[in-house]
């Protein structure tokens, strides 16, 4: 779509000689919460890494905010507001919560607003405020996920990419993370989330795309996908 914040046209990507994503086309509108769903190994992480610039697109094109960014570096994309919360959190274990958060504001545009954003992040995550001086490896998995999300918010994202936010978390913490993402979305942040938790994702997101073997098998409004018999049988157990 011409007014999409992010659009992918027939994007392919992978590792070595093997492709993990094949001719994926999708778009994310400004202010939208979109989700990429699918089983483990479906290509979700590869797709988000390609959008973030951590993997090159072998084929196809990526446009963001009206510009062709297919060959942009990961740093250029972060500077433009395209920010990834990676799978597995990837916090710096021997650095404090405060130091991890400050690393999110390294790009010039973010440094100017670092103090204000730090206040916003610790207000959003009171638990991080309580653990401000603790080393990241001493945090629980849920707290590390909050830290990874807080670090991404320090960069001032215009489009937030989230990869497997619920991975390895207890149900109560997964619910809390989704509540926080819903608040960010309600405040106007555009979100693209890759997620195995199909039930929660389709309950909250605006639109979704289902990957199977690296290809888009289904996509559409979340409410429509929730009622699709293929989704209900394969992912919802209904």
N, C-alpha and C positions, 0 to 999 in steps of 0.2 A: 504494500500500500504506500502511496506517495507521501503520506503524512506520518508514517511509522517512525518511531524513534530508532528502532533497530530492524533491519531486514536482512535475511539470508536468502541467497538465490543459488540453489543447486550446489551447496557447499559439501565438499568431501575432505576428510582429514584422517590421519592415522599415525602409525608408528612404524618406522622402517619401511618395508615394502608392503605392509598390510594396511588396508583401510579399515577404520572402525566406524566411520560415518560416511554415508553414501548419499549424495545429491539431496541434502536437507534444505528445504525452503520453509521459512516461517518468518513471522513479523511480530513485533511488540509495539503497541501504541503507547504514546505518552500517558503516564498515570496508571497504566495497566499492570496487573499482576498476572503473569503468564507462567505456566509450569511445563517442564519437559518431563514426562513420566516414562517409566519402563522398568523392566527387571534389571538386576545386576548384570553388567556386561552388554547392555543394549546400546551403549555409545553416548550416554548422557554426559559423563565427565569429559570425554573427548570433545564433545560439542562445545561445552562451556569453556574449556581450555582454548579452543580455536577462536571463539568469540573474544576471549580475553587477550589473545595474542601470545599465549604460551605455546601453542602449536600452530604451524602454518597451515593455511587452507591450501590443499592440493589442487582443488578445482573450485569454481564458483566465486561468488563475491559476497562481501559483507559491507553493508552501509549503516552508518550510525549518525544520527542528527544531521541527515542530509549530505553526508560526505562518504566517499568511498574509503574504507579503512582496511581493506583486505591485507595490505602490505605494511600497515602501521606496526610499530613495536608495542610490546605490552605497556611500556612506560608512557608512550604517546596516548594510549587508550585510557590509562588511569588519569592522566592529565586532562583528558576530555570528559572525565566523569564516568567512565565505564570500569567498574570496580568489582573484583571477584572475591567472594568468601570461599576459600578452597575446601574441597573434600578433606576430611581428617583434621580440620582446624588449622594446622600448620603454624601454631604459635611458637614463639621463641622460648624454649623451656627454661633457660637459665637467666632470662630477663624478667623484670617485674611486670606486673599488670600495667603500671604507668608507662614503663619503657615500651612495652608492646603497643600500647595505644598510640604513643607519640610517633612510632614508626609509620603509622597510617597516614601521617600528615607530612610526609617527606617532600612531596611534589610542591613546587612553589605556590600554586594557587591555594593549596591546603594549609601551608605554613602560616599564611596570613590570618587564618581563622581558627588556628589550632586551640587557642585558649577557650574560645566560645564553644567549639565542638567538643572539647574535653568535658566541659560542664554539661552539655547536652547528653553525652554518652553515659556519664556516671549517674545522671538523673534517670536515664532510661534503664540502666542496669545497676541498681543500688548494691547488689551483691559484689560487683566489681569495685565499687567505692569502698566497701568494707575490706577488700583484699588488695587495695591499691599498691601496697609495698611488698606483696607476696610474689615469689617466683612463680612463673606460669605453670611449671610442672607440678606444683603443689595443688593446683585447682582440680576440681572434679571435671568430668567430661562435659557436663552441661555448662559449667562456668567457663571452660575453655572455648566452647561454642559461642557463648556470650562475648568473650574477649575477641574472638576472630571477627564476629559481626561488628563489635564496637570499633575495632581497628579499621575495618572497611568504611564505617561511617565517618571516621576521622578524615578520610580522603574527600569527603563531600560528594558522594556519588550522585549522578543524574540517573544512571541505570545500575541497579545492584544485581549482580549475578550471585546466586547462592547454590553451591553444589552439595547435595546430600546433607542438609542441615540436621536431619533427625538421626543420622547414622550413629549407632552405638549408644544412643541416649535412652534413658528410662522413659516410659510413656508420659509421666508427669512433666518431665523436662522438655520432651518433644512438644507437648501441649503449650508450655510456656514460650518456647521459641517461636511457635506458630502465632501465638498471641502478639508477640513483639513485632514479628514481620507484618501482621495484620495492622498493627498501629502505624508502622512506617508507611504502609500502603495507604492507610486512611489519611495520613498527612501529605499524601501526594507523590510519594516516591514510586518510581517505576521499577518493577522487580521481574526478573526471570529466574526461576528456581528449577533446578534439576532434582528430582526427588523420587524415592521409592515408595514413600507413604502416599499412595494414590488417594485413599479415603480423605485424609486431612487436606491434601492439596486441592482436590476438586470441590471440597466443601467451602474453601476460602478464596481460591483464585478466580480470576475472570475468564481465562481461557487456558487451554491445554493442548499439548501435542504428545502423542504416544510414540516412542521409538521402539522398534523391534529390529534387531540385527542391524542397527545403524541406519535404519530408514524410517521415515515418518509413516506410521501405519494408520493413524487417525489424528485429526485435530479439529478443534472447534470450541465453542463456548463450554465452560466447565459444567454448567447445568445439563447441557445436551450430552456431554460425555458421561456424566454420572448415570444417565438413564440408558446409555447404549448397552445392549445385552452382552456385547463382547467385553466391555470394560467390567460389567457387573460379574460376569463369570470368571474372567481371567485374573482380575485384581481385587475385587471386592468380596468374592466368595458368596455371591448371591445367585 
